Amino acid sequence: MTAELLTGLKGRLETVTLVPSSGGRFEVTVDGQLVYSKLETGRFPEDGEVLRRIRAHLGEPDAS
């Protein structure tokens, strides 16, 4: 997923931070806003799903 984000958001992504947690969490935030939560969806994201959600948050068109 990291490679997908770095490639898909080249020039727009300054940093990626992984924060370990417990309790089945897998959450992705952008500029402090939650864009994906495994706790809310009950599943891990599908391929490309996090990238699409980040692009939508940034107001970019879906390039898939």
N, C-alpha and C positions, 0 to 999 in steps of 0.2 A: 504494500500500500504506500509506503514512503516513496518508493521510486515512481509510482503512478502520480503522486501529488507533486513531487519535484519536477517531473517531466510535464505534466498537465498544467502546472501553474508557473512554469519557468518565467522569471522576470516579475512575477507578482508575489511570490512567496519569499519572505525574508528569513523566517525561522520555523522550525518544527520542534516541538517539545513533547517528549513522552513523559507522562506522569504516572508512575505505578500506583495502583489502587487495589482494593479488594472488594469482595461482594459481588463479583460478576459484572463490574462496570466496564464499559468501553464507550467513552464519550469523546466527541470531537467538538472543540470550540474554536471560533474564529473571532478575533477582536472582542473576546469576552462573551460572545453569544453562542449558545449551544446549537450546533447544526446537525448532530447525530447523537443518539443515545441508545445503546443496547438495552438499558433498563426500560426505556419507553417503548421500544419496538419488540423486545423479547427475542432478538436475534442479532447476529453479527451482520454488518452491511454486505450487500452483494458487490461484486466487482464493479468499480466505477461509481458506486452510489455516493460515497463520501465526496469524491471529486465533483460530482454533479451538484451536491448540496452546497459545497464551498463556492462553486461558480455562481450558483443562484444567490447566495449571500452577498457575493461581490458584485452582483448585477451583470454578470457576463453571460453570453449565450451559451447554450449547451453545445459542445463541440463533438459529441459522440456520434 
